[in-house]
Amino acid sequence: MGATTAAAAEDEGPTEAFTLKDPRIKESSGLAASRAHKGVYWTHNDSGYQPMVYAVDSDTGETVAAITLTGVEGRDLEAVSVGPDGNVHIGDIGDNFGGRWEELWIYRFPEPEKLVDQTLQPTVFRIAYDDGKRDAESLAVHPKTGRVYIVGKNEDGDGLYRGPEELTTEGVNTFERIAEIDLWATDAAFSPDGSRLAVRGYFGGIMYDFAGGKPERLSRLQVPLQRQGESVTFTPDGKRLLYGSEGEGSEVKPVELHGDQRPADVQEKDESGKGADGGADPDSPEADGNLLLGAATFAAAVAIWLGLRRVIGSRKR
């Protein structure tokens, strides 16, 4: 595809669902819009697979390039985000044992100018948290400052952690807890203008105002029912969220944003001030009903899944 950065900036993003057709993508665990290639989204498997990152054409669902990462363990890849400088960040931050791993890493490499299969050796950053070890599946790079943020994963909610102004390969990069996130989080993403932070979980999600540099809760997200909801990203125009799931042949589903969930720059462009909402208010009774129905339908399956994991232990080693 090879579109320029300028062309990618004009990308509105998909308005219809697309399927990840590559049979190698069995457990898509992260999703991020390319800054260099229009219509392309990066994704990857989580644990148990070769450390590879896939560039997927959202028009066809086909993989247009597979990037193999060398010199890294690729133990439990859980998130991907593209920074303002065009660097792809991969979070090897999963820890299903709740603090067993002595080291966690972020891998970084520049988006390739040409989308062809290739092997790259990323820059490796060691990371830790200021209040102890934890599991995490959510990593988001701020689109203006380039600062990396991580949301911890806990059934009762966890913290939002802010990394150093610049990551360093010298020693460990300590992430500071700056806020609480009341969600069992599986992914997070900043809007293209940096004014919104979307955090999703298995059963729902929350949109935060991030204009002040710390999250202020706005309202619930309308998260589609999925087999195992693992990823979220904004479309390049900021008007929709794309939700991904694990499973071979999984769908990526767009959901229109409305009201104050729309990023600040999108609201400014809405001449009427109301915007093209394209859906019910997230705090309306209708939305409540949809959320409860989805949660009830999915809760039993997840409860069984969690129970089995606790009995036999995680397969992610």
N, C-alpha and C positions, 0 to 999 in steps of 0.2 A: 504494500500500500504506500508507505513512505511519504505521507503527507507532511507538509512543513508545520512548524509550531504555530504559525499564524493561521493556517487552515484548521488546525486542531482547535484553536481558540474559538473559531466560528462554529464548532460542532455543537449541535443542539442535543445530541445523544439520542438513543433509541426511545421510541414511544410505545413499542410493543415488545413483548417478551421474546427472548432468543434462547436457544438451547446450546449448551456446551457439547459439541459433537465429538471432540477428540476423546477416544477411548482411554487415553492415558490420564485424563483428568477425572479421577474417580472420587476425590474428596476435596473439591474446591473449597478453600478455607479463607480466601482473601480476594478482594476485587478493587481495582483502581483504574480510573480513566487515564489513558496515555495523554501526555502533553505534546508529544511530537507527531503522533499519527492519528488522524481523524478516524473516529469510529472504532478505535482499538481499545481493548480493556485487558489489563494484566491480571492473571490469576495463577494459582499454584495449589498443589496438594499439601496436606499437612504431614503428619508423621508417617514413617514407614515407606517412604518413596525417595527416589533419587532427587536431590535438590535441583529442581527445574522450575522455571517461570515461563508461562505461556502467554503469548500475545494473541488475543481472540478478536476476530472481526465480528462486531455486533450485528452486522447486516446478515451474515450467513451462519454465525456460530462456529465457523471453522477456525482452527489454529493457523495463524499466518507465520508464526515464528516460535521456536522453543529455545529458551536460553538455559543452558546447563551451567550451573555454578560449581566451580572447582575450588579445592582448598578449604572447603567448609564441611561441617558435619551435617547440617540440614536435619537436625534431630526432630524438631516439631515446629515447622513453619506455620504461622497462624495469621499473618496479616501482611498486606502490601499497600504502599502509599507512595505517590510520586511528589517530590518536593518542587518548589518554585524554580530550582536550578535544573530541573529535568532529571534528577537522580532518582532511581527506583530504590525504595527502602523495603527490605523484607525482614519481618520480625520473627526470629527463631526464639520465641518467648513462651511457648506452651509448656506447662508443667502440671500434668494431671495428678502428680503426687503431692501437690500443694507445698512445694519448697524442697524437693529432693535434689534438684540440680544445683551444682556449685556455680555454674556459669550459664549466662544467657547472652544472646548475641543479636545484633542488627547487621544485616548485610546490605551494602549499598553499591550500586553500579549505575552508570549513565545510560539513559535510554539509547538504544542503538539507532543510528541514522537510517539504516536499512533493516527492514524486518526479514531476516533470514535466520535459519537455525545456526546457532553458534555457541561456543564455549567461552565463558568469561570468568575471571577471578575477581570477586567483589572485594571491596574494602570491608574489613570486619571490625566491629565495635563491640567491646564487652560492656555489658550493662548490669546494674543492680538497682534496688529500690532503697530509699532512705529508711524505711520501716520494716525491712525484712523480706524474705523470699515469698513468692506467690505465683499462682497461675495467671496467665493473661493471654487473650486472643485478639486484642484490639490495639492497633497502632495507627496513628494518623499524623502526617506531617503538615504543619501549618503552611498554607499556600502563600503567605506573605513573608513570614519570618524564617521559614525553613526549620523551625524548632520541632522536635519530635515529642509526641505525647502518647502515653499508653494508659489504657483502662484495665485495671485488674479484674479478674473473673472470679466471682464468688456468688453462691446462691442467694446470699443476703445483701448483695451489692458490695462495692469496693470503691477504691479511690481512682481519681484521675491524676496521673503522674506526668510531670513536665521534665524533659531532659535538659541538659546544659544548652547554652546558646549555640554552641557548636560541639558536635561530637568529636572525640579525639581517639586515636588509636593507641595513645599512651595511657596505660592503666585502665581503670574501670570508670564508666560514665554513670554517675548516680542520678536516678530519677527521683524528683521531689514530689511528695503528695501535696496537691494544692486544692483539691476539692473532693467531695463525695459524689458518687454516681449510684443512684438507687435502682440498680438493674443488674441482672445476671448477664453481663455483657459478653457478646461474641464478636463484635466488631464495632468500629467507629470511623467516622469520616468528617472532614471539614468541608464546608461549602467552598466553591472556587474563590469567593471574596473573603473567606476567613471569618465571616460574621456568624456562622452557625456551625454547631457540632452535633451531628447525628450519632446516637448510640443505639445499637440494636441488640436484642437478645433472642432467645428461642421463642418467647411468647409475645413480644412486643418491642417497643422502643421509645426513646425520649429525644425530643429536639431541644437543644440548649442554645441560648443566645451567647455568643462568645466574643461579641464586639469589644468588651472590656478586658479581655485577656483571661477571664475565668468564666466557667459555665454558669449561666442563670437559666433555670428550667423554664421552658415555654409550655410545651404540651406533649401529649402522647403521639407517637407515630402510628400510622396505619400500616402495620407490617403484614404482608401476605402469609397465609398458612403455607409452610414448606416442610419438606421431609426433615431437614435439620438445618435451620437457618443459621448460616455461618458468616455471611459477609454483607457489606453495604458500601455504596459509594454514591456520590453525586454525579449527575450528568454534567458535562462541561458548561452548560448554560445555567446550572444551578436550580432548574425548575422541577427536577424529579430526583428521586432516590432510586437506585437499582439494588435489588435484594437478590443474593445468591444463596445456594444451598449445596450441601454435600450430596454425593451420589452420582454415579455414572449417568451421563445424559441429563444432568440437572438443568433447570431453567433459571434464567436471570430475569427478574420481573421488575418493570418500572412502575413507580407509584408517584402521581402528581402531588406536588406540595402546594399548600394554600395558606392564606392568612399570614400570620407572623412566622410560620415555619419557613416561608420563602426567604432566601438571603436578602440582606439589606439592599444590595445593588439591583436585585430583581424587582423588589418592591418599588424602588425609585423609578424603574422603567415602566411600571404599570401605570398608565395614564390615569386610570380611574381611581387608583389607590387601593382597589380591591383585588386586582389580579385575576388571572384565569384559574380559579381555584380547582376546578375539575374534580371535586369530591366533597364529602361531608366534612363539617368541622370536626377536628379530632376529639373535641370534648363534648360532642353532641351525644344524645341517647343512642342514635343509630350507630355511631362509632363504638360506644361502649358495648352495644350488643354484638357487633362484629368481633370486637376484641375478646369478649367472654366466650363466644362460640368457638373461635379459633383456639383459644387456650384450653377449653374443655375437650375439644376434639383431639388436641395434640398431647394433653397432659398425661394421659394414661400411657401412651407409647414412650414418652420421655421418662416417666417414673420407672417403667420396666427397664429401660435402657440404663438408667442410673443405678438401679438395684443390681443389675448384672455386672456393671463395672465395679461396684463396690465389693462384690463377692469374688469375682475372678481376677480383679485388678485390670488396670488399663493395658491395652495392647501397644500403647504408644511408648516405646522405649528407645 
